[in-house]
Amino acid sequence: MDTQNAIVARRSFGLVETDLTHEDAARLVDAFLAGRNARTLRAYRQDLEDFRAFVGAVDLDAAAARLMGQGQGAANACALGYKASLWDRELSPATINRRLAALRSLVKLARTLGLVGWTLEIGNAKARAYRDTRGPGRAGFLAMLATLDDRDDAKGHRDRAVLRLLFDLGLRRAEVVGLDVSDVDLEARTVSVLGKGREDRETLSLPAATVDALRAWLAVHPTGEGPLFVNFDRADKGHGRLTGAAVYYVVRRCGELAGLGNVRPHGLRHAGITEAVKLAQAHGFGLEEVLDFSRHADVKTLMIYRDRERNVQGRLAELVAAGA
């Protein structure tokens, strides 16, 4: 085998630097991001931007070239270091796995396009099971609302409406921040939500208490149009769409003031779904019908809430102990 063929063969195994140019990388990134809906596009860009910052590249194209420009071994070593850094930042396994999946998908597309002859071999972080599907519970949620009772400013009304949507409808944080004023119909008592993994919005009915909270907030909304929830600058003027990080802070702050410790936005969704499961059992609704509330893709996920609420294990343990 001549030298050139040997190099080609070694490159196919990722043992030496490849010929992935910046132009190739730019075309690769464009192809990777093309044809995705706006929400998926934002998520992929966020994940790739995080990796770009990790490797210190000037843009996504340079980050892709750096990842794949030195062969499979170096790429896997880089991805392994990135995975370790994600753990060090105490990100959730779901977030870590999503960001690793973005890298694997990017390299897989590069292989499909003939730019590399290998794939990333870095596995996912082991996901933690649902440790607490109850969240702060209904009592905890009411205690969090009570921390806003003395607030009559715009932020107070905004925060109350956010908490209501997270618990009353079991919305996800991204679903809340993605709402526009035009998505809310107070007269019809509905809100149009773009759910996780969905391309079309779904119309959800609003309880009376949620309508009241939204009406109070919209009465002081800075513009009455655009994003439903906005950030505030130091002059208390609306300034852009409320971010997911800001929602996290609002929920955590209310949880701390209520003496509940670190409550997460998803904890309020957990609490709302657990309450729905409990009430469904009391009012004769089946578990499949609760899916209309939780909007989970699989009823098996919802069964976790039911099993935790029924606590069959604990009840049986009591019977075993009593018999002994």
Steps between C-alpha positions, in 0.01 A plus 500: 500500500648838398522791739193680365282188527631439851403852603153456347458172683614650829268796450206264452571377852542854632867453585634816340378848422228515234458750217188661648538861394321797648291517182402134539412564862289803406303294246462223755360731769261662250374159391466388860285797596295516180136394489438503876214677671579815692495338843724207401734740322537712815572189707767367262662842469509534878660157539759560229575848636573344837750264337649791301563687825659188651755462217551877470408517132398827339181356347311175448680425176839524670374285787390227258834515320685476829295201613543300181828635366731267694341161455280272704730456797548870559131567438394244759754637746363850444141382544596309813655815645189695408280241672712529815466878494121468476501280810726749678242771433239280670269496200221246494559166323226595252683821406835321477355228280327749272825687443695181437227385261540823304871430455440138402235606247734758351780244456253244363392749233867568420548128446189484280642782290835324471692758701614246764499123515405452865253597772531617858501221756424708811201356684227679687508598863295263711165665547361527848155358554214722601609556857209717604194515278309691766702821486409745777141368508181703500571642846846607388361663187247697704779608735697625200200698377464649847847654470352722228190609692653831603625573149289731284774596256533374143765242590280358773206457262730348238651253744160392630381429145817301429455287812136440413578373151775271626275339762140542383568379146820307566683699233870459440732795546570526125127495427441790738775724363396419143152647544394824333220733607308391191504140625272590792124541460359609834142511373516142374722406798758328281871513431676369189816308593779358286569177684825309527582324172191644330483700179147631549358689794231343715224693671467443874218612726586741780361465854333805651791566740747493212284735295492745793880490532549553128244782490677680785833462323374610159349808661853618581682339207749757364382479138193277485652313208796281411638260764250418773769514768779755485812580697525833681795734498604716793241761409229230519431524128429186301812394316478193280357152549538341842772236487493147632776592744287787631206264558733269690605793720139611561396152609808444714459838670134437584591153627767641726269770637240231569757296693499217245862515395599469135179451298541462123247599231468132405428430866182707469407300189564182701279632777219588260510159331507319835198702610324410173571129554366520854182684400446275198494197727250671729270606214509184292729613217731242344874544476477535123272799546756670723726505193284784372627700795864387519549475121761229544582302188479167682255389767785303661654827615172599658483166681807607699294782650214263577725241664678761711167645608353162594826398673421129466853413612462693825158358575621144442806569715271605784300176464818290497634677808168465684486130419853448628 
